Amino acid sequence: MALRRMVMEIGMGTDIRGGDPTKAAVRALRDALWHNALTVAGALGQPADAMHVDVTIGVPMPERVDREAVLAELPHGSGTVNVIEGGLAVPNEAGTDVTLIAHAAAVVRLDVP
């Protein structure tokens, strides 16, 4: 059998104040995942924990993202996290703070024939 793409979910997350790319990344993945109740695994006779989720996060300062914190948001299965340069950084008028916007794509795969 082979891992086959079943679902792609997308989301956006922000850190309004503080410029924390991990916080924005976690919120983006949460946004992608928590608008759905996936039943595809059960429909194929597999447990929810059989899902493998490939997460891609686009955020400013990707090197500062705690990938384990992002991965901890997955409620079922296993996954990988790839963080790339993306998203948006919007400084405040005084130049003393920044709002970060992150985008997430979560591709759910199952091992099926």
MODELLER restraints for C-alpha pairs under 7 A, 6 or more apart:
rsr = mdl.restraints
at = mdl.atoms
rsr.add(forms.Gaussian(group=physical.xy_distance, feature=features.Distance(at['CA:1:A'], at['CA:111:A']), mean=5.91, stdev=0.5))
rsr.add(forms.Gaussian(group=physical.xy_distance, feature=features.Distance(at['CA:1:A'], at['CA:112:A']), mean=5.43, stdev=0.5))
rsr.add(forms.Gaussian(group=physical.xy_distance, feature=features.Distance(at['CA:1:A'], at['CA:113:A']), mean=4.79, stdev=0.5))
rsr.add(forms.Gaussian(group=physical.xy_distance, feature=features.Distance(at['CA:2:A'], at['CA:111:A']), mean=5.02, stdev=0.5))
rsr.add(forms.Gaussian(group=physical.xy_distance, feature=features.Distance(at['CA:2:A'], at['CA:112:A']), mean=5.81, stdev=0.5))
rsr.add(forms.Gaussian(group=physical.xy_distance, feature=features.Distance(at['CA:2:A'], at['CA:113:A']), mean=6.37, stdev=0.5))
rsr.add(forms.Gaussian(group=physical.xy_distance, feature=features.Distance(at['CA:3:A'], at['CA:109:A']), mean=5.60, stdev=0.5))
rsr.add(forms.Gaussian(group=physical.xy_distance, feature=features.Distance(at['CA:3:A'], at['CA:110:A']), mean=5.07, stdev=0.5))
rsr.add(forms.Gaussian(group=physical.xy_distance, feature=features.Distance(at['CA:3:A'], at['CA:111:A']), mean=4.20, stdev=0.5))
rsr.add(forms.Gaussian(group=physical.xy_distance, feature=features.Distance(at['CA:3:A'], at['CA:112:A']), mean=6.39, stdev=0.5))
rsr.add(forms.Gaussian(group=physical.xy_distance, feature=features.Distance(at['CA:4:A'], at['CA:109:A']), mean=5.09, stdev=0.5))
rsr.add(forms.Gaussian(group=physical.xy_distance, feature=features.Distance(at['CA:4:A'], at['CA:110:A']), mean=5.47, stdev=0.5))
rsr.add(forms.Gaussian(group=physical.xy_distance, feature=features.Distance(at['CA:4:A'], at['CA:111:A']), mean=6.19, stdev=0.5))
rsr.add(forms.Gaussian(group=physical.xy_distance, feature=features.Distance(at['CA:4:A'], at['CA:112:A']), mean=6.56, stdev=0.5))
rsr.add(forms.Gaussian(group=physical.xy_distance, feature=features.Distance(at['CA:5:A'], at['CA:107:A']), mean=6.76, stdev=0.5))
rsr.add(forms.Gaussian(group=physical.xy_distance, feature=features.Distance(at['CA:5:A'], at['CA:108:A']), mean=5.99, stdev=0.5))
rsr.add(forms.Gaussian(group=physical.xy_distance, feature=features.Distance(at['CA:5:A'], at['CA:109:A']), mean=4.46, stdev=0.5))
rsr.add(forms.Gaussian(group=physical.xy_distance, feature=features.Distance(at['CA:5:A'], at['CA:110:A']), mean=6.81, stdev=0.5))
rsr.add(forms.Gaussian(group=physical.xy_distance, feature=features.Distance(at['CA:6:A'], at['CA:108:A']), mean=5.69, stdev=0.5))
rsr.add(forms.Gaussian(group=physical.xy_distance, feature=features.Distance(at['CA:6:A'], at['CA:109:A']), mean=5.41, stdev=0.5))
rsr.add(forms.Gaussian(group=physical.xy_distance, feature=features.Distance(at['CA:6:A'], at['CA:110:A']), mean=6.86, stdev=0.5))
rsr.add(forms.Gaussian(group=physical.xy_distance, feature=features.Distance(at['CA:7:A'], at['CA:107:A']), mean=5.79, stdev=0.5))
rsr.add(forms.Gaussian(group=physical.xy_distance, feature=features.Distance(at['CA:7:A'], at['CA:108:A']), mean=5.12, stdev=0.5))
rsr.add(forms.Gaussian(group=physical.xy_distance, feature=features.Distance(at['CA:8:A'], at['CA:105:A']), mean=6.75, stdev=0.5))
rsr.add(forms.Gaussian(group=physical.xy_distance, feature=features.Distance(at['CA:8:A'], at['CA:106:A']), mean=5.56, stdev=0.5))
rsr.add(forms.Gaussian(group=physical.xy_distance, feature=features.Distance(at['CA:8:A'], at['CA:107:A']), mean=4.40, stdev=0.5))
rsr.add(forms.Gaussian(group=physical.xy_distance, feature=features.Distance(at['CA:8:A'], at['CA:108:A']), mean=6.21, stdev=0.5))
rsr.add(forms.Gaussian(group=physical.xy_distance, feature=features.Distance(at['CA:9:A'], at['CA:32:A']), mean=5.29, stdev=0.5))
rsr.add(forms.Gaussian(group=physical.xy_distance, feature=features.Distance(at['CA:9:A'], at['CA:33:A']), mean=6.68, stdev=0.5))
rsr.add(forms.Gaussian(group=physical.xy_distance, feature=features.Distance(at['CA:9:A'], at['CA:105:A']), mean=5.74, stdev=0.5))
rsr.add(forms.Gaussian(group=physical.xy_distance, feature=features.Distance(at['CA:9:A'], at['CA:106:A']), mean=5.11, stdev=0.5))
rsr.add(forms.Gaussian(group=physical.xy_distance, feature=features.Distance(at['CA:9:A'], at['CA:107:A']), mean=6.47, stdev=0.5))
rsr.add(forms.Gaussian(group=physical.xy_distance, feature=features.Distance(at['CA:10:A'], at['CA:32:A']), mean=4.64, stdev=0.5))
rsr.add(forms.Gaussian(group=physical.xy_distance, feature=features.Distance(at['CA:10:A'], at['CA:104:A']), mean=5.49, stdev=0.5))
rsr.add(forms.Gaussian(group=physical.xy_distance, feature=features.Distance(at['CA:10:A'], at['CA:105:A']), mean=4.53, stdev=0.5))
rsr.add(forms.Gaussian(group=physical.xy_distance, feature=features.Distance(at['CA:10:A'], at['CA:106:A']), mean=6.29, stdev=0.5))
rsr.add(forms.Gaussian(group=physical.xy_distance, feature=features.Distance(at['CA:11:A'], at['CA:28:A']), mean=4.98, stdev=0.5))
rsr.add(forms.Gaussian(group=physical.xy_distance, feature=features.Distance(at['CA:11:A'], at['CA:29:A']), mean=6.06, stdev=0.5))
rsr.add(forms.Gaussian(group=physical.xy_distance, feature=features.Distance(at['CA:11:A'], at['CA:31:A']), mean=4.86, stdev=0.5))
rsr.add(forms.Gaussian(group=physical.xy_distance, feature=features.Distance(at['CA:11:A'], at['CA:32:A']), mean=4.01, stdev=0.5))
rsr.add(forms.Gaussian(group=physical.xy_distance, feature=features.Distance(at['CA:11:A'], at['CA:103:A']), mean=5.80, stdev=0.5))
rsr.add(forms.Gaussian(group=physical.xy_distance, feature=features.Distance(at['CA:11:A'], at['CA:104:A']), mean=5.10, stdev=0.5))
rsr.add(forms.Gaussian(group=physical.xy_distance, feature=features.Distance(at['CA:11:A'], at['CA:105:A']), mean=6.65, stdev=0.5))
rsr.add(forms.Gaussian(group=physical.xy_distance, feature=features.Distance(at['CA:12:A'], at['CA:28:A']), mean=4.14, stdev=0.5))
rsr.add(forms.Gaussian(group=physical.xy_distance, feature=features.Distance(at['CA:12:A'], at['CA:31:A']), mean=6.17, stdev=0.5))
rsr.add(forms.Gaussian(group=physical.xy_distance, feature=features.Distance(at['CA:12:A'], at['CA:102:A']), mean=5.69, stdev=0.5))
rsr.add(forms.Gaussian(group=physical.xy_distance, feature=features.Distance(at['CA:12:A'], at['CA:103:A']), mean=4.55, stdev=0.5))
rsr.add(forms.Gaussian(group=physical.xy_distance, feature=features.Distance(at['CA:12:A'], at['CA:104:A']), mean=6.18, stdev=0.5))
rsr.add(forms.Gaussian(group=physical.xy_distance, feature=features.Distance(at['CA:13:A'], at['CA:24:A']), mean=4.88, stdev=0.5))
rsr.add(forms.Gaussian(group=physical.xy_distance, feature=features.Distance(at['CA:13:A'], at['CA:25:A']), mean=6.25, stdev=0.5))
rsr.add(forms.Gaussian(group=physical.xy_distance, feature=features.Distance(at['CA:13:A'], at['CA:27:A']), mean=4.45, stdev=0.5))
rsr.add(forms.Gaussian(group=physical.xy_distance, feature=features.Distance(at['CA:13:A'], at['CA:28:A']), mean=3.72, stdev=0.5))
rsr.add(forms.Gaussian(group=physical.xy_distance, feature=features.Distance(at['CA:13:A'], at['CA:31:A']), mean=6.82, stdev=0.5))
rsr.add(forms.Gaussian(group=physical.xy_distance, feature=features.Distance(at['CA:13:A'], at['CA:101:A']), mean=5.78, stdev=0.5))
rsr.add(forms.Gaussian(group=physical.xy_distance, feature=features.Distance(at['CA:13:A'], at['CA:102:A']), mean=5.25, stdev=0.5))
rsr.add(forms.Gaussian(group=physical.xy_distance, feature=features.Distance(at['CA:13:A'], at['CA:103:A']), mean=6.48, stdev=0.5))
rsr.add(forms.Gaussian(group=physical.xy_distance, feature=features.Distance(at['CA:14:A'], at['CA:24:A']), mean=4.33, stdev=0.5))
rsr.add(forms.Gaussian(group=physical.xy_distance, feature=features.Distance(at['CA:14:A'], at['CA:27:A']), mean=6.60, stdev=0.5))
rsr.add(forms.Gaussian(group=physical.xy_distance, feature=features.Distance(at['CA:14:A'], at['CA:99:A']), mean=6.97, stdev=0.5))
rsr.add(forms.Gaussian(group=physical.xy_distance, feature=features.Distance(at['CA:14:A'], at['CA:100:A']), mean=5.44, stdev=0.5))
rsr.add(forms.Gaussian(group=physical.xy_distance, feature=features.Distance(at['CA:14:A'], at['CA:101:A']), mean=4.50, stdev=0.5))
rsr.add(forms.Gaussian(group=physical.xy_distance, feature=features.Distance(at['CA:14:A'], at['CA:102:A']), mean=6.15, stdev=0.5))
rsr.add(forms.Gaussian(group=physical.xy_distance, feature=features.Distance(at['CA:15:A'], at['CA:23:A']), mean=6.04, stdev=0.5))
rsr.add(forms.Gaussian(group=physical.xy_distance, feature=features.Distance(at['CA:15:A'], at['CA:24:A']), mean=4.95, stdev=0.5))
rsr.add(forms.Gaussian(group=physical.xy_distance, feature=features.Distance(at['CA:15:A'], at['CA:99:A']), mean=5.66, stdev=0.5))
rsr.add(forms.Gaussian(group=physical.xy_distance, feature=features.Distance(at['CA:15:A'], at['CA:100:A']), mean=5.27, stdev=0.5))
rsr.add(forms.Gaussian(group=physical.xy_distance, feature=features.Distance(at['CA:15:A'], at['CA:101:A']), mean=6.79, stdev=0.5))
rsr.add(forms.Gaussian(group=physical.xy_distance, feature=features.Distance(at['CA:16:A'], at['CA:99:A']), mean=4.55, stdev=0.5))
rsr.add(forms.Gaussian(group=physical.xy_distance, feature=features.Distance(at['CA:16:A'], at['CA:100:A']), mean=6.56, stdev=0.5))
rsr.add(forms.Gaussian(group=physical.xy_distance, feature=features.Distance(at['CA:17:A'], at['CA:97:A']), mean=6.53, stdev=0.5))
rsr.add(forms.Gaussian(group=physical.xy_distance, feature=features.Distance(at['CA:17:A'], at['CA:98:A']), mean=6.13, stdev=0.5))
rsr.add(forms.Gaussian(group=physical.xy_distance, feature=features.Distance(at['CA:17:A'], at['CA:99:A']), mean=5.52, stdev=0.5))
rsr.add(forms.Gaussian(group=physical.xy_distance, feature=features.Distance(at['CA:18:A'], at['CA:97:A']), mean=6.26, stdev=0.5))
rsr.add(forms.Gaussian(group=physical.xy_distance, feature=features.Distance(at['CA:18:A'], at['CA:98:A']), mean=6.33, stdev=0.5))
rsr.add(forms.Gaussian(group=physical.xy_distance, feature=features.Distance(at['CA:19:A'], at['CA:97:A']), mean=6.96, stdev=0.5))
rsr.add(forms.Gaussian(group=physical.xy_distance, feature=features.Distance(at['CA:19:A'], at['CA:98:A']), mean=5.18, stdev=0.5))
rsr.add(forms.Gaussian(group=physical.xy_distance, feature=features.Distance(at['CA:19:A'], at['CA:99:A']), mean=5.61, stdev=0.5))
rsr.add(forms.Gaussian(group=physical.xy_distance, feature=features.Distance(at['CA:19:A'], at['CA:100:A']), mean=5.56, stdev=0.5))
rsr.add(forms.Gaussian(group=physical.xy_distance, feature=features.Distance(at['CA:21:A'], at['CA:59:A']), mean=6.53, stdev=0.5))
rsr.add(forms.Gaussian(group=physical.xy_distance, feature=features.Distance(at['CA:21:A'], at['CA:60:A']), mean=6.79, stdev=0.5))
rsr.add(forms.Gaussian(group=physical.xy_distance, feature=features.Distance(at['CA:21:A'], at['CA:61:A']), mean=6.69, stdev=0.5))
rsr.add(forms.Gaussian(group=physical.xy_distance, feature=features.Distance(at['CA:21:A'], at['CA:64:A']), mean=6.53, stdev=0.5))
rsr.add(forms.Gaussian(group=physical.xy_distance, feature=features.Distance(at['CA:21:A'], at['CA:65:A']), mean=5.69, stdev=0.5))
rsr.add(forms.Gaussian(group=physical.xy_distance, feature=features.Distance(at['CA:21:A'], at['CA:100:A']), mean=6.66, stdev=0.5))
rsr.add(forms.Gaussian(group=physical.xy_distance, feature=features.Distance(at['CA:22:A'], at['CA:65:A']), mean=4.53, stdev=0.5))
rsr.add(forms.Gaussian(group=physical.xy_distance, feature=features.Distance(at['CA:22:A'], at['CA:66:A']), mean=5.77, stdev=0.5))
rsr.add(forms.Gaussian(group=physical.xy_distance, feature=features.Distance(at['CA:24:A'], at['CA:100:A']), mean=6.48, stdev=0.5))
rsr.add(forms.Gaussian(group=physical.xy_distance, feature=features.Distance(at['CA:24:A'], at['CA:101:A']), mean=6.14, stdev=0.5))
rsr.add(forms.Gaussian(group=physical.xy_distance, feature=features.Distance(at['CA:24:A'], at['CA:102:A']), mean=5.45, stdev=0.5))
rsr.add(forms.Gaussian(group=physical.xy_distance, feature=features.Distance(at['CA:25:A'], at['CA:57:A']), mean=6.40, stdev=0.5))
rsr.add(forms.Gaussian(group=physical.xy_distance, feature=features.Distance(at['CA:25:A'], at['CA:70:A']), mean=6.69, stdev=0.5))
rsr.add(forms.Gaussian(group=physical.xy_distance, feature=features.Distance(at['CA:25:A'], at['CA:102:A']), mean=5.46, stdev=0.5))
rsr.add(forms.Gaussian(group=physical.xy_distance, feature=features.Distance(at['CA:26:A'], at['CA:70:A']), mean=5.03, stdev=0.5))
rsr.add(forms.Gaussian(group=physical.xy_distance, feature=features.Distance(at['CA:28:A'], at['CA:102:A']), mean=6.00, stdev=0.5))
rsr.add(forms.Gaussian(group=physical.xy_distance, feature=features.Distance(at['CA:28:A'], at['CA:103:A']), mean=5.61, stdev=0.5))
rsr.add(forms.Gaussian(group=physical.xy_distance, feature=features.Distance(at['CA:28:A'], at['CA:104:A']), mean=5.33, stdev=0.5))
rsr.add(forms.Gaussian(group=physical.xy_distance, feature=features.Distance(at['CA:29:A'], at['CA:104:A']), mean=5.41, stdev=0.5))
rsr.add(forms.Gaussian(group=physical.xy_distance, feature=features.Distance(at['CA:30:A'], at['CA:73:A']), mean=6.66, stdev=0.5))
rsr.add(forms.Gaussian(group=physical.xy_distance, feature=features.Distance(at['CA:32:A'], at['CA:104:A']), mean=6.80, stdev=0.5))
rsr.add(forms.Gaussian(group=physical.xy_distance, feature=features.Distance(at['CA:41:A'], at['CA:47:A']), mean=5.97, stdev=0.5))
rsr.add(forms.Gaussian(group=physical.xy_distance, feature=features.Distance(at['CA:41:A'], at['CA:48:A']), mean=5.64, stdev=0.5))
rsr.add(forms.Gaussian(group=physical.xy_distance, feature=features.Distance(at['CA:42:A'], at['CA:48:A']), mean=6.82, stdev=0.5))
rsr.add(forms.Gaussian(group=physical.xy_distance, feature=features.Distance(at['CA:48:A'], at['CA:76:A']), mean=5.87, stdev=0.5))
rsr.add(forms.Gaussian(group=physical.xy_distance, feature=features.Distance(at['CA:48:A'], at['CA:77:A']), mean=6.40, stdev=0.5))
rsr.add(forms.Gaussian(group=physical.xy_distance, feature=features.Distance(at['CA:49:A'], at['CA:76:A']), mean=4.87, stdev=0.5))
rsr.add(forms.Gaussian(group=physical.xy_distance, feature=features.Distance(at['CA:49:A'], at['CA:77:A']), mean=3.75, stdev=0.5))
rsr.add(forms.Gaussian(group=physical.xy_distance, feature=features.Distance(at['CA:50:A'], at['CA:77:A']), mean=5.45, stdev=0.5))
rsr.add(forms.Gaussian(group=physical.xy_distance, feature=features.Distance(at['CA:50:A'], at['CA:110:A']), mean=6.58, stdev=0.5))
rsr.add(forms.Gaussian(group=physical.xy_distance, feature=features.Distance(at['CA:51:A'], at['CA:76:A']), mean=6.93, stdev=0.5))
rsr.add(forms.Gaussian(group=physical.xy_distance, feature=features.Distance(at['CA:51:A'], at['CA:77:A']), mean=4.70, stdev=0.5))
rsr.add(forms.Gaussian(group=physical.xy_distance, feature=features.Distance(at['CA:51:A'], at['CA:78:A']), mean=6.54, stdev=0.5))
rsr.add(forms.Gaussian(group=physical.xy_distance, feature=features.Distance(at['CA:51:A'], at['CA:108:A']), mean=6.36, stdev=0.5))
rsr.add(forms.Gaussian(group=physical.xy_distance, feature=features.Distance(at['CA:51:A'], at['CA:109:A']), mean=5.79, stdev=0.5))
rsr.add(forms.Gaussian(group=physical.xy_distance, feature=features.Distance(at['CA:51:A'], at['CA:110:A']), mean=5.29, stdev=0.5))
rsr.add(forms.Gaussian(group=physical.xy_distance, feature=features.Distance(at['CA:52:A'], at['CA:77:A']), mean=5.62, stdev=0.5))
rsr.add(forms.Gaussian(group=physical.xy_distance, feature=features.Distance(at['CA:52:A'], at['CA:78:A']), mean=4.92, stdev=0.5))
rsr.add(forms.Gaussian(group=physical.xy_distance, feature=features.Distance(at['CA:52:A'], at['CA:79:A']), mean=5.18, stdev=0.5))
rsr.add(forms.Gaussian(group=physical.xy_distance, feature=features.Distance(at['CA:52:A'], at['CA:108:A']), mean=5.77, stdev=0.5))
rsr.add(forms.Gaussian(group=physical.xy_distance, feature=features.Distance(at['CA:52:A'], at['CA:109:A']), mean=5.12, stdev=0.5))
rsr.add(forms.Gaussian(group=physical.xy_distance, feature=features.Distance(at['CA:52:A'], at['CA:110:A']), mean=6.33, stdev=0.5))
rsr.add(forms.Gaussian(group=physical.xy_distance, feature=features.Distance(at['CA:53:A'], at['CA:78:A']), mean=6.24, stdev=0.5))
rsr.add(forms.Gaussian(group=physical.xy_distance, feature=features.Distance(at['CA:53:A'], at['CA:79:A']), mean=4.42, stdev=0.5))
rsr.add(forms.Gaussian(group=physical.xy_distance, feature=features.Distance(at['CA:53:A'], at['CA:80:A']), mean=6.53, stdev=0.5))
rsr.add(forms.Gaussian(group=physical.xy_distance, feature=features.Distance(at['CA:53:A'], at['CA:106:A']), mean=6.17, stdev=0.5))
rsr.add(forms.Gaussian(group=physical.xy_distance, feature=features.Distance(at['CA:53:A'], at['CA:107:A']), mean=5.45, stdev=0.5))
rsr.add(forms.Gaussian(group=physical.xy_distance, feature=features.Distance(at['CA:53:A'], at['CA:108:A']), mean=4.51, stdev=0.5))
rsr.add(forms.Gaussian(group=physical.xy_distance, feature=features.Distance(at['CA:53:A'], at['CA:109:A']), mean=6.17, stdev=0.5))
rsr.add(forms.Gaussian(group=physical.xy_distance, feature=features.Distance(at['CA:54:A'], at['CA:79:A']), mean=5.49, stdev=0.5))
rsr.add(forms.Gaussian(group=physical.xy_distance, feature=features.Distance(at['CA:54:A'], at['CA:80:A']), mean=5.03, stdev=0.5))
rsr.add(forms.Gaussian(group=physical.xy_distance, feature=features.Distance(at['CA:54:A'], at['CA:81:A']), mean=6.28, stdev=0.5))
rsr.add(forms.Gaussian(group=physical.xy_distance, feature=features.Distance(at['CA:54:A'], at['CA:106:A']), mean=5.65, stdev=0.5))
rsr.add(forms.Gaussian(group=physical.xy_distance, feature=features.Distance(at['CA:54:A'], at['CA:107:A']), mean=5.10, stdev=0.5))
rsr.add(forms.Gaussian(group=physical.xy_distance, feature=features.Distance(at['CA:54:A'], at['CA:108:A']), mean=6.56, stdev=0.5))
rsr.add(forms.Gaussian(group=physical.xy_distance, feature=features.Distance(at['CA:55:A'], at['CA:80:A']), mean=5.96, stdev=0.5))
rsr.add(forms.Gaussian(group=physical.xy_distance, feature=features.Distance(at['CA:55:A'], at['CA:81:A']), mean=4.76, stdev=0.5))
rsr.add(forms.Gaussian(group=physical.xy_distance, feature=features.Distance(at['CA:55:A'], at['CA:82:A']), mean=6.16, stdev=0.5))
rsr.add(forms.Gaussian(group=physical.xy_distance, feature=features.Distance(at['CA:55:A'], at['CA:104:A']), mean=6.88, stdev=0.5))
rsr.add(forms.Gaussian(group=physical.xy_distance, feature=features.Distance(at['CA:55:A'], at['CA:105:A']), mean=5.72, stdev=0.5))
rsr.add(forms.Gaussian(group=physical.xy_distance, feature=features.Distance(at['CA:55:A'], at['CA:106:A']), mean=4.47, stdev=0.5))
rsr.add(forms.Gaussian(group=physical.xy_distance, feature=features.Distance(at['CA:55:A'], at['CA:107:A']), mean=6.41, stdev=0.5))
rsr.add(forms.Gaussian(group=physical.xy_distance, feature=features.Distance(at['CA:56:A'], at['CA:81:A']), mean=5.89, stdev=0.5))
rsr.add(forms.Gaussian(group=physical.xy_distance, feature=features.Distance(at['CA:56:A'], at['CA:82:A']), mean=4.78, stdev=0.5))
rsr.add(forms.Gaussian(group=physical.xy_distance, feature=features.Distance(at['CA:56:A'], at['CA:83:A']), mean=5.76, stdev=0.5))
rsr.add(forms.Gaussian(group=physical.xy_distance, feature=features.Distance(at['CA:56:A'], at['CA:104:A']), mean=5.68, stdev=0.5))
rsr.add(forms.Gaussian(group=physical.xy_distance, feature=features.Distance(at['CA:56:A'], at['CA:105:A']), mean=5.24, stdev=0.5))
rsr.add(forms.Gaussian(group=physical.xy_distance, feature=features.Distance(at['CA:56:A'], at['CA:106:A']), mean=6.52, stdev=0.5))
rsr.add(forms.Gaussian(group=physical.xy_distance, feature=features.Distance(at['CA:57:A'], at['CA:82:A']), mean=6.28, stdev=0.5))
rsr.add(forms.Gaussian(group=physical.xy_distance, feature=features.Distance(at['CA:57:A'], at['CA:83:A']), mean=4.71, stdev=0.5))
rsr.add(forms.Gaussian(group=physical.xy_distance, feature=features.Distance(at['CA:57:A'], at['CA:84:A']), mean=6.10, stdev=0.5))
rsr.add(forms.Gaussian(group=physical.xy_distance, feature=features.Distance(at['CA:57:A'], at['CA:102:A']), mean=6.78, stdev=0.5))
rsr.add(forms.Gaussian(group=physical.xy_distance, feature=features.Distance(at['CA:57:A'], at['CA:103:A']), mean=5.66, stdev=0.5))
rsr.add(forms.Gaussian(group=physical.xy_distance, feature=features.Distance(at['CA:57:A'], at['CA:104:A']), mean=4.57, stdev=0.5))
rsr.add(forms.Gaussian(group=physical.xy_distance, feature=features.Distance(at['CA:57:A'], at['CA:105:A']), mean=6.61, stdev=0.5))
rsr.add(forms.Gaussian(group=physical.xy_distance, feature=features.Distance(at['CA:58:A'], at['CA:83:A']), mean=6.00, stdev=0.5))
rsr.add(forms.Gaussian(group=physical.xy_distance, feature=features.Distance(at['CA:58:A'], at['CA:84:A']), mean=4.93, stdev=0.5))
rsr.add(forms.Gaussian(group=physical.xy_distance, feature=features.Distance(at['CA:58:A'], at['CA:85:A']), mean=5.42, stdev=0.5))
rsr.add(forms.Gaussian(group=physical.xy_distance, feature=features.Distance(at['CA:58:A'], at['CA:86:A']), mean=4.14, stdev=0.5))
rsr.add(forms.Gaussian(group=physical.xy_distance, feature=features.Distance(at['CA:58:A'], at['CA:87:A']), mean=5.29, stdev=0.5))
rsr.add(forms.Gaussian(group=physical.xy_distance, feature=features.Distance(at['CA:58:A'], at['CA:102:A']), mean=5.60, stdev=0.5))
rsr.add(forms.Gaussian(group=physical.xy_distance, feature=features.Distance(at['CA:58:A'], at['CA:103:A']), mean=5.15, stdev=0.5))
rsr.add(forms.Gaussian(group=physical.xy_distance, feature=features.Distance(at['CA:58:A'], at['CA:104:A']), mean=6.48, stdev=0.5))
rsr.add(forms.Gaussian(group=physical.xy_distance, feature=features.Distance(at['CA:59:A'], at['CA:84:A']), mean=6.51, stdev=0.5))
rsr.add(forms.Gaussian(group=physical.xy_distance, feature=features.Distance(at['CA:59:A'], at['CA:85:A']), mean=5.39, stdev=0.5))
rsr.add(forms.Gaussian(group=physical.xy_distance, feature=features.Distance(at['CA:59:A'], at['CA:86:A']), mean=4.38, stdev=0.5))
rsr.add(forms.Gaussian(group=physical.xy_distance, feature=features.Distance(at['CA:59:A'], at['CA:87:A']), mean=4.32, stdev=0.5))
rsr.add(forms.Gaussian(group=physical.xy_distance, feature=features.Distance(at['CA:59:A'], at['CA:88:A']), mean=6.74, stdev=0.5))
rsr.add(forms.Gaussian(group=physical.xy_distance, feature=features.Distance(at['CA:59:A'], at['CA:101:A']), mean=6.61, stdev=0.5))
rsr.add(forms.Gaussian(group=physical.xy_distance, feature=features.Distance(at['CA:59:A'], at['CA:102:A']), mean=4.55, stdev=0.5))
rsr.add(forms.Gaussian(group=physical.xy_distance, feature=features.Distance(at['CA:59:A'], at['CA:103:A']), mean=6.65, stdev=0.5))
rsr.add(forms.Gaussian(group=physical.xy_distance, feature=features.Distance(at['CA:60:A'], at['CA:85:A']), mean=5.53, stdev=0.5))
rsr.add(forms.Gaussian(group=physical.xy_distance, feature=features.Distance(at['CA:60:A'], at['CA:86:A']), mean=5.51, stdev=0.5))
rsr.add(forms.Gaussian(group=physical.xy_distance, feature=features.Distance(at['CA:60:A'], at['CA:87:A']), mean=5.83, stdev=0.5))
rsr.add(forms.Gaussian(group=physical.xy_distance, feature=features.Distance(at['CA:60:A'], at['CA:88:A']), mean=6.24, stdev=0.5))
rsr.add(forms.Gaussian(group=physical.xy_distance, feature=features.Distance(at['CA:60:A'], at['CA:89:A']), mean=6.49, stdev=0.5))
rsr.add(forms.Gaussian(group=physical.xy_distance, feature=features.Distance(at['CA:61:A'], at['CA:85:A']), mean=6.66, stdev=0.5))
rsr.add(forms.Gaussian(group=physical.xy_distance, feature=features.Distance(at['CA:62:A'], at['CA:83:A']), mean=5.67, stdev=0.5))
rsr.add(forms.Gaussian(group=physical.xy_distance, feature=features.Distance(at['CA:62:A'], at['CA:84:A']), mean=5.66, stdev=0.5))
rsr.add(forms.Gaussian(group=physical.xy_distance, feature=features.Distance(at['CA:62:A'], at['CA:85:A']), mean=5.65, stdev=0.5))
rsr.add(forms.Gaussian(group=physical.xy_distance, feature=features.Distance(at['CA:67:A'], at['CA:81:A']), mean=6.15, stdev=0.5))
rsr.add(forms.Gaussian(group=physical.xy_distance, feature=features.Distance(at['CA:71:A'], at['CA:79:A']), mean=6.80, stdev=0.5))
rsr.add(forms.Gaussian(group=physical.xy_distance, feature=features.Distance(at['CA:71:A'], at['CA:81:A']), mean=6.61, stdev=0.5))
rsr.add(forms.Gaussian(group=physical.xy_distance, feature=features.Distance(at['CA:87:A'], at['CA:101:A']), mean=5.22, stdev=0.5))
rsr.add(forms.Gaussian(group=physical.xy_distance, feature=features.Distance(at['CA:87:A'], at['CA:102:A']), mean=4.69, stdev=0.5))
rsr.add(forms.Gaussian(group=physical.xy_distance, feature=features.Distance(at['CA:87:A'], at['CA:103:A']), mean=5.99, stdev=0.5))
rsr.add(forms.Gaussian(group=physical.xy_distance, feature=features.Distance(at['CA:88:A'], at['CA:100:A']), mean=5.78, stdev=0.5))
rsr.add(forms.Gaussian(group=physical.xy_distance, feature=features.Distance(at['CA:88:A'], at['CA:101:A']), mean=5.00, stdev=0.5))
rsr.add(forms.Gaussian(group=physical.xy_distance, feature=features.Distance(at['CA:88:A'], at['CA:102:A']), mean=6.89, stdev=0.5))
rsr.add(forms.Gaussian(group=physical.xy_distance, feature=features.Distance(at['CA:89:A'], at['CA:98:A']), mean=6.31, stdev=0.5))
rsr.add(forms.Gaussian(group=physical.xy_distance, feature=features.Distance(at['CA:89:A'], at['CA:99:A']), mean=5.73, stdev=0.5))
rsr.add(forms.Gaussian(group=physical.xy_distance, feature=features.Distance(at['CA:89:A'], at['CA:100:A']), mean=4.66, stdev=0.5))
rsr.add(forms.Gaussian(group=physical.xy_distance, feature=features.Distance(at['CA:89:A'], at['CA:101:A']), mean=6.44, stdev=0.5))
rsr.add(forms.Gaussian(group=physical.xy_distance, feature=features.Distance(at['CA:90:A'], at['CA:98:A']), mean=5.40, stdev=0.5))
rsr.add(forms.Gaussian(group=physical.xy_distance, feature=features.Distance(at['CA:90:A'], at['CA:99:A']), mean=5.07, stdev=0.5))
rsr.add(forms.Gaussian(group=physical.xy_distance, feature=features.Distance(at['CA:90:A'], at['CA:100:A']), mean=6.44, stdev=0.5))
rsr.add(forms.Gaussian(group=physical.xy_distance, feature=features.Distance(at['CA:91:A'], at['CA:97:A']), mean=5.79, stdev=0.5))
rsr.add(forms.Gaussian(group=physical.xy_distance, feature=features.Distance(at['CA:91:A'], at['CA:98:A']), mean=4.10, stdev=0.5))
rsr.add(forms.Gaussian(group=physical.xy_distance, feature=features.Distance(at['CA:91:A'], at['CA:99:A']), mean=6.24, stdev=0.5))
rsr.add(forms.Gaussian(group=physical.xy_distance, feature=features.Distance(at['CA:92:A'], at['CA:98:A']), mean=5.77, stdev=0.5))
